[in-house]
Structure formats: C-alpha cells, structure tokens
Amino acid sequence: MGQKTPGGATPARAGTGHSGPHRRLSKGRRLLLALIATAAIPASSPALHAEGTRTDRSPASQVSPSSLSTRPVASAPSARPGTQPSTQRTAAADVSVDPRAELMSVIFRLAGNPEYSRAKVDSYAKDADKHFAPYKDHAVVVLARKLRATRGVSYDAPMSLVPHLTAPPELKEKVSFEPRPEGLDGRWRIDELREFLHEARRFAQDSNFEAFLKAHGELYETAVERMKATMAREGHLEWFDAFFGPGSKPRFRIYLSMLNGGSCYGVRLVGGKETEMYCILGVWDCDDKGRPRFLRSVMPTVVHEFAHSYVNPAVSARAKDFEPAGKVIFPQVQKAMSRQAYGNWQTVVIESVVRAAVVLYRSTNEGITASANEIRDQQELGFIWCGDLARLLADYQGHRDKYPAFDAFMPRIVEFFDQYAREKP
C-alpha cells in the first residue's frame, strides 16, 4: 500500500454491495471485451457458498456506479482433463501469532503510523498502550518515525522484515542481508535496517516484551484455534500450485496480527531451506465478548495476500514491459488508488493481477456468484478492468496445455494492459 515498493498491504472494510449500469464503450474497447470474453471463468464447485458481509481489502473511495462494467461472468463448458485446478485439498497453512510481527506492530504503533493504529481487539489494544506507553520515545520508536518520514518505511515495509529475522529479543538475520534478500522491502537501506534492529533488540528487552506476550497467551490461542477452524472449513490452498504452476512447494504461514485491525500484508522469504509465503492477517472482527473471530469472508483476503508472493516477482521481472501502459493508466485512476495508498503504476499493475486471481480462486472454489461479487467489489474500488482481466486469466486456466505455468502467460497480461492503455476509457 501507499508510497511503497509493490507489496501486499491491504486494509479491510465492509464492502458496499451495489452495482450500476454498464458504461459506454468505444468500438475498440468492445472488440477487446469480445475477444477476452470467449474465456469464461469456470465454476467447478457445484454448490455456492452463502454470501455474508463482505470484508474488503481497501479503504478507497468508490468510483461512480456509472463507470462500472458488471457484465455477468458466464460459467465455462467442461474443460479438457487436466486444464482446471484440482479441488482435492493437499496444502495447509501454519497459523500463529508471531512475536516478530507483534513487535513490529507495537513499534510502528508507538511511532504513530496510522496503518498500525487500527486495532479492533479493544482489550488487547488497551493493554498494549498501557504496557508500552513508557517507551513511546524509545530510540527505536524515534528511528521508526524518522524512517517513515525519510524513506517511507510504512505499511508492508516493517512486515517484510518478519520472515527474515529470528525471534525477539535476538532478532538475528535469518538469511544474510548481503546480498539483499528478494523479499525484503526496497525502502530499507541495509545500514539503516541494522541500526533499527539494534535498537529494536534493546526495546524488546527494555519493555519486557516477552512478559507482554505471555500475559496474552490465552487470547492468542483462542484466535489461532478459530482461524485454524476457518481454514479447515473454507481454505483451498492447493489452488495456488494448481493455478500458478507447480514450483517449490512453498510453506504457507498465516500470522494473526492483533494490533493491525484491517491492515493485512503478503510477504515472503526466498533463500532459506524452503520458500515461505506469509499472510500477515490483521484482526478486524470480534465476537460479543471482544475475542477475535474469523468468518468465511476472511478467505478472499488470505488468498489475496498469498497471491502477492506469486504475482509480485512475475510482474517485477517484466517491469519494463508493463511500464509504458502503466504510466498511461495510472493517472486515470490515481485519485482512487491514492486513497488506498497505491502510489505508483507498478503497484497498481500488481494489485490488478492479484485481484483478478482472487476472482479465479473464488470462481473455482465458491462458484460464479462469489466471483461476480468479487469483480463488483474490485470495480467499486477503482479496478474497473478487473472483470476483463479475470476473463483473460480464465483463458490461461482453461488452456494449461499451452500455458503450463503462470510465467508463460505473462506476455498475454502485458498485451492486455497495452490494449487497455490504447483504448483507455
């Protein structure tokens, strides 16, 4: 989010749930839609999940309903064997409350970062504020404020540290920072990062951070068990390898971030014994006793954050190819994107592909109604091309004999944005 290198920061809010009339399209734009609409989004699940309150992944203002194109998404005819993702569950995620993520949230909350000041677990937030108030001007907090002002260290930048460090108070480099790890946010300069970690170690000891964690063990356990239950009922993480193509068999980890409210992040660790993909999931919903709960509506956010670990490197590797169209499209949607803290064309391209991939996930695992709702939600957030791009990805999903992995399809996505830029609304 925000003025950041492309990453997975996605705060949550309740979706709006209404759509408007079709917008008027140029002849060239209608031709493009006709071409990519030939690939319908498949709905392999015979039963549709009930749709509850939609928890969206951005606080953006809505675009005018008259600008939306909400043409229904048709279900596909039976695909050739082997061309659709398997629905057999084989992948699972580790779920926990991670001390590294909590420490970063505390530090940047004390520093005044608004994205780390959205806690919805009221009792936990009050305890954190009381426990850490004496350290609001600790050296690491002062440094965090400075880094936000001078380097834009905010949103996913602090969370990109999490997989690269050992647990506090040691906070050692889990993988060497030289050469720079692929998953470490670019806003961190290595010399400044090491200075920050030196002060963070002192903060963990000075504030007795470990005692704070122990005092909330029961709350953490409740949150973890509830999220595990939701994943067991609703999660289909095997979809990722089926959709993006078999790779390194990544380890999926969900870290529940108790202070972050609706702010969620997708980060990854590359270079260790195995590729690790992280969904750092803010907690924005509680039961009547103030304890975290996770409804079915959390799943699109989980999928969104994990998808960043696949999409970010694929788009970044072709940044020069995407750049011409990106620079044309971004000014057209800059106002809506800036409200979501997406401040550059590359982030918008990445977010576009991630959100279209979520449409495909929901179509495969929840059905056509869920995917249509997802398209509507994303269009209302300013991603007005989401349905078109999702239909293009459905072409990839339906022709895996031609495109064995996502990387092979990337030139088609570049073409999509080039065409959209030429026929921009």
N, C-alpha and C positions, 0 to 999 in steps of 0.2 A: 504494500500500500504506500501511498504518498510519494514524496520525492525519494525514491529508493531504487536500488537495483532490482530487477524483476524477481519477485518472490511471492510468497503465498499469504500475504496478510489480508484477512477477510473478516471484518467485523460483522456482527449479526444484528438483524432487526426483523420484526414481523413483516411478512410480505403483504402487498396491497390487494392482490387478488382480482383486479378488474382489467379488462382489455377493451380496446376501442376499435373503430372501423379501420379498414385497410387504408394504407397510404397510397397515393397515386404514384405509379412507377413509370419511368421512361421506357421507351421501346427496348433499348439495350439492356436495361435492368430486368425487364420482363423476360427477355431472352435468356439472361443468365439464370434467373429463377427456374425457367422451364428446363434448362439443361441439368441443373443440380437437383431438381425435384424428382428426377427419374430414379434417384436412390432414396427409397423410403426408409424411415427409421424402423427397424424391426422391433416387435414386441413379443419376446419369446416366452414371457410369463403369462400363462392363461388367466391368472387371477390378478385383478388390480387391487393394490393396497388402498385402503381408505385414506383420503387426504385430510390431515388435520391442519392446525395453524402452521403456516409455512414460516420457518425461521430462515430469513435470507442472509446473505453474506456480505452486505454492504449498506452503509448509511446514506447512500446517494439520494439526491432529489430525483423525482420521477420526470421522465420526459412526457410530453403531451401525448395522450392516448391516440390522437390522430396521426402520430408519426409511426405507429406500430404496425408491423405486418404480422398478423397472428393466424395465418393460414393453417388449418388443422394439419397435423402430421399423420400421414397415412401409414398403416402397418404394412410390412413388406410381405410379398409372397414367400413361400418356403424357400429358404436359401439352400444352395448346394451343400452337401455334407462337408463339415469342417470349416465353413466360412463364417459361422457365428460363434461368439464366446460361449464356452461351456457354462452351464448353471450348476455343475457339481461343486460343492464347497470344499476347497482344499487349502485355502490360505486363511490365516488368523492373525490377529494383532495382539501384541502385548499392551496392556492397559495399566497405567500407573499415574501417580502424582510424583513428578520428578523434582528432586531438590534443586537441580541446576536451573530448571525453568522457573521454579518458585523464587529462587534467589534473584534472578534477573528481573522478574516482575516486581519484586519488592524494591530493588534499587531504582528502577526506572519509574516506579510509582512515587517514591520519595523525591525523585528528580522533577516530578511534575508533568511527565509525559501523559497527555490525555488518553492515549490508547491503552495505557496501563493503569488508568484510574476509573475503570468502568465496572468494578466488581459488583456482582449481583448476589453473592452469598454474604448477606449483611453481617452475620455474626463473625465470619472469618475476616472480613474487611476491617471491622471494628477492632478485632484482636490484633491484626497486623498493624494498624495505625497506632494503637496503644503501645505495642511491644517495640516498634521501630522508631517511634517519634523522637526519642533522644538522639537518633543518628541521622536526622534529616540533613545535617550539614557535614556528614562524614566525607572524607576525601573522595571516596568512590562516587558518592552522590553528586558532589561538586563537579567531578570529572565527567559524569554522565550528562549533566546539564551542558557542560562545555562541548562535548562531542555531538550532542543534538544540535547545538547552535552552529558549530563549525563544520561538521561532517554529515549532518542529517541522520545521525545514529538514532533510529526510532523504529517503530513498527516491527518488521521481521528481523532487522539487524541484530538486536540483542538475542533474539531466539535462535538465530543462525549459529550462535556460539554453543548452544546447549549440546548438540551431539559431538562437538569437537573437544569437549572438556571431560575430565574425571569429576567425581562428585566433590562438593564442598566439604571441608574448607580447603582441600588441596588445590582443586581447580587446575590440574596439570593439563598440558596439551595431550589429548588422546591420540591425535596424529600430529605430526610436525607441521607448524605453520610456515615452514620454508622447505619446499616451495608452497605457495599459498594453496590451501585445500579448495577444491572445486566448489564445495557447498558453503564456504564462508562468505558472508555478505561483503561486497566490494567497498562499503563505506568504512570498514575497519582498516586502518593502517596498522601494520603489524607492530610497529614500535609503540603506537598509542594503545593498541589492544593489550600488549604485555604490561604496560603501565596500569591499564584499567584492571587487569586480572590481579596484579599485585595488591591493589587497593581493595579489590573485591574479597580477596583472602582475608585481609585484615578486618573488613566489615563482617564477614561470616563469624569470625572469632569474637570481635568486639561486641557484637549484638547478640551473641549466643543463639545464632540462627538454628542450630541443631535442637535446642530446647523448644523453640517455637514449633518446629516440625513435629517433635514428639508429642507436644500438647494437642496436636490436631490429628493424631493418627487415626482415631475413630472416624472422624469426618472424611478423611482421605479414603479409608476402607469402604465406607458407605458409597462414596462417589464412584470408586473403581468397580465395585461389585455391580452397581446399577448400569454403568457403561458396558461392562462385560456382557450383562444380560441383553442389552440392546443390540450389541454386535452379534451375539449368538442368534438372535431372532431375525435381524434385519441386514446384517453385513454380508457382502459378497465380494470379498477382496480378491478372490480368484479371478474376477473380471479383469483386473489390471494386466496380468500377463497375457490373458486371452485377447484383450483388446490391443494393447501396445506392442505385443510380441514377446515371446519368451526371452528372458535376459538372465540376470544374475540371481534370480530367485531372492528378491530383497526381503529383508525383515521389516515388517510393519510395526510401528510403535505409536501408540496414542498416549500423549501426556495431557492430563487434565490440568488446566491452568486456572487455579482457583480465584485469582485476583483479576483476570482479564476480561470478565464479562463476555461480550460478543466478539472480542478480537481473537482471531484464530490465525494460525500460521502453518505453512508447509515448508519444512526444511529437510535436509538430507546429509548423510555422511558417506562420502566416497573415499576409498583408500584404506579402509580398515580390513578386517578379515572378511567382511561381507558388506554389501551395500545396505544401509539402513535408511528407511524413509519414515519421516515423522509427521504426524498431525498433532500440533500443539493446540489443543481444543479449549477455548475459553468456556467457562461455565456461565450460562445466561438464564437458566431456568431452574426453579426450586419448587419443592412441594410446600404444603401449607405449614410445615414445621421449619422451613428455611433450609432444607437439605437439598443438595444437587440432585436433579433428575434429568434423564436423557430420553426423550421421546423419539419415535420413528423419524420425526422431522429433522433430527440432527444428522442423518446419514448423508444428505447431499453436501453438507459442509465437510464431513470426513472425507468423502470422495474427492471433493474439490481440493482439499489440502494435499492429499496423497498424489493427486494428478499433477500437481506442480513439480514433483520430483521427476516425472517423465517429460512433461512439456517444456519446462524451463530450459534444460540443456538442448533439447531439439530445436527450439526457436533461437536460442542464443548462438548455436553453431551456424545458423543461417541469417544472422542479424543483417548482413549486408544485402541479402536478397529481399528481406522484409522491409528494409529501411525506406526505399522510395515510396511505397504505398503507405507505410506507417506515418510518414511525415505529411502525407496528404490527408489521411483520415483523421489523425489525432486532433487537429484544430477544429474539425467539425463537431467533435464530441468532448472537447476539452473541459467545458464547464461541468458537464455531468461527471466526467471522470475525476476531475479535481476534487469534487465533493466526496469522492470515495478515496481520495489521496493517491490516485493513479496519475502520476505527473509526467509521464513520457510515453512515446509511441510504443516502445518495446514492451513495457509493462502491459499496455492495453492489448497488444497482439497476444501476449502470453495469457492474459486473463480471458481473452476471447476464446482461445483454443481450449483452455481448461474448462470453461463454462459449457462449451459445446460438447466436450467429452462427458461432462456430468449429465447432459441430456441423453447421451447414448447409454450411459450406465442406467439411468432411470427407465429408459425405454426397455432395455434388456431385462431388468430385474423387477420393475414395478408396473410397466405397461404404458400404453400410449397416452392415457390421461395424465399420468405423472410427468411424462416427457413434455407434453404440451403445456402443462402448468409451469414447468421449469423454463421453457422458452419464453413464456409470457412474463415470468418474473424477471428474467435477464433483459428482455426488451425494455421493461419499465425502468431498469437501472441504466439504460443508455446503450446497451449492447444490441442495437436494433437488427444486426445481421446474425444474431445467434441462431435463429431457425435455419437460415440459409447455410450457415457453416455446419450445423448439426446434420443437415441432409447430405452435405458433402462428406462428412465423416461416416455417415451411414453407407456411402458408396465404398469407402475403404473397408468398413466392417463386412460388407457383403461380397467383397472381392479379394479375400485374403490369399487366394491362389496367385493373384497378380501383385499384391502388396503384402508380403509375408510379415512385415513389421512396420511400425509407425514411421520410422525413419524413411522408408521407401516412399511414403505418401507425402512427405513434406513438400516436394515441388508442387503438388496439386494445391496445397494450402497457400503457398506463395502466390500461385496463379489466382486463387480466389481473392486474396487481398489486392492484387494488382488490378483485377477486373473491377472490384468494388471501388477502388480509388478512381478508376477511369469513369465509372458510372455513379459516382458518389451522389447521394440524394441532394 
